[in-house]
Amino acid sequence: MKTLTKSMSKKTPPTLGYETVPPKRGLNADRRPREYLTCKEVERLMTVAKSAERRYGLRDATMILICFRHGLRVTELCTLTRDVNAGANGDQRAGAKGSQ
């Protein structure tokens, strides 16, 4: 009987219907000071990717560099195609970011 009264006296978390409400999420600034990689961090990532033990190191380092320089997300990187259109003035353009 004591166990039953102890369990009933414990506070229950607030609910919406039948589900419990998760705690409020804190700000990202409280967890980490910035939301981006620095040039030195990207260079270190590329160095590790190019290491001799990796089969596709040059490819991986190139993808890291492309993402960093052009601000691509991983999904946008994956949707890039090999088709490159050369403009009249010599500019080259690859399809990404919403181009279908």
C-alpha positions as CSV (number, residue, x, y, z in Angstrom):
1,M,0.0,0.0,0.0
2,K,2.9,2.4,0.8
3,T,4.3,1.8,-2.7
4,L,1.0,2.6,-4.3
5,T,0.7,5.9,-2.4
6,K,4.3,6.9,-3.2
7,S,3.8,6.3,-6.9
8,M,0.5,8.3,-6.9
9,S,2.0,11.2,-5.0
10,K,4.8,11.7,-7.6
11,K,4.3,14.6,-10.0
12,T,3.3,13.7,-13.5
13,P,4.5,15.7,-16.5
14,P,2.1,17.9,-18.4
15,T,0.2,16.1,-21.1
16,L,-1.7,16.9,-24.3
17,G,-4.3,14.3,-24.5
18,Y,-2.4,11.0,-24.0
19,E,1.1,12.2,-24.9
20,T,3.7,13.8,-22.7
21,V,5.0,17.2,-23.7
22,P,8.8,17.2,-24.4
23,P,10.9,19.8,-22.6
24,K,11.5,23.1,-24.5
25,R,14.6,23.1,-26.7
26,G,17.3,25.5,-25.8
27,L,19.0,27.9,-28.2
28,N,21.8,26.7,-30.4
29,A,24.0,29.6,-29.2
30,D,23.9,28.1,-25.7
31,R,25.2,24.7,-27.0
32,R,27.9,25.9,-29.4
33,P,29.4,29.3,-30.2
34,R,29.0,29.2,-34.0
35,E,27.0,27.4,-36.8
36,Y,29.7,27.0,-39.4
37,L,33.1,25.5,-40.1
38,T,36.2,27.6,-40.3
39,C,38.7,27.4,-43.2
40,K,41.2,25.6,-41.1
41,E,38.6,23.0,-40.0
42,V,37.6,22.4,-43.7
43,E,41.3,22.0,-44.6
44,R,41.7,19.4,-41.8
45,L,38.7,17.5,-43.1
46,M,40.1,17.5,-46.6
47,T,43.5,16.3,-45.4
48,V,41.9,13.4,-43.6
49,A,39.8,12.6,-46.7
50,K,42.9,12.6,-48.9
51,S,44.8,10.2,-46.7
52,A,46.5,7.3,-48.5
53,E,44.4,4.7,-46.7
54,R,41.2,5.9,-48.4
55,R,40.2,4.6,-51.8
56,Y,38.2,7.7,-52.9
57,G,40.1,10.3,-51.0
58,L,40.5,12.9,-53.7
59,R,36.8,12.6,-54.6
60,D,35.7,13.0,-51.0
61,A,38.0,16.0,-50.5
62,T,36.7,17.6,-53.6
63,M,33.1,17.2,-52.4
64,I,33.9,18.8,-49.1
65,L,35.5,21.7,-50.9
66,I,32.6,22.2,-53.2
67,C,30.1,22.1,-50.3
68,F,32.1,24.6,-48.4
69,R,32.7,27.1,-51.2
70,H,29.3,27.0,-52.7
71,G,27.2,26.5,-49.5
72,L,25.7,23.2,-50.7
73,R,23.7,20.9,-48.4
74,V,24.4,17.2,-48.7
75,T,21.2,16.6,-50.6
76,E,22.1,19.3,-53.1
77,L,25.5,17.8,-53.5
78,C,23.9,14.4,-54.2
79,T,21.6,15.8,-56.9
80,L,24.5,17.4,-58.9
81,T,24.8,15.9,-62.3
82,R,27.8,15.6,-64.6
83,D,26.1,17.9,-67.2
84,V,28.0,21.1,-67.3
85,N,26.6,23.9,-69.6
86,A,29.2,26.3,-70.9
87,G,27.8,29.8,-71.5
88,A,28.6,32.1,-74.4
89,N,31.2,34.0,-72.3
90,G,32.8,30.8,-71.0
91,D,31.0,30.6,-67.7
92,Q,30.2,27.0,-66.6
93,R,27.1,26.1,-64.7
94,A,26.0,22.9,-63.0
95,G,22.4,22.2,-62.1
96,A,21.5,22.3,-58.4
97,K,19.4,24.1,-55.8
98,G,16.0,23.6,-57.2
99,S,16.8,23.3,-60.9
100,Q,15.0,20.3,-62.3
